[in-house]
Amino acid sequence: MAHHHPESEDRQYDYLYYVIGLVSGLFTGGILDVGIIYALVGGVLGLLTAAFYLNVLVKGREGA
């Protein structure tokens, strides 16, 4: 019987959170229509938000 490793399966989809965070941040920064720098800052903030979500909030659910 093969062992099931759910942690490795979850890790292969982590990039989706980063892509969604990046695109959402770029879109939000672009909507402000102030300048391209706001779109870049929005993208960075989106990536940071995705990293926080994955490393703090999702990792904390492992016991549940």
Order of alpha helices (4+ residues) and beta strands (2+ residues): alpha-alpha-alpha
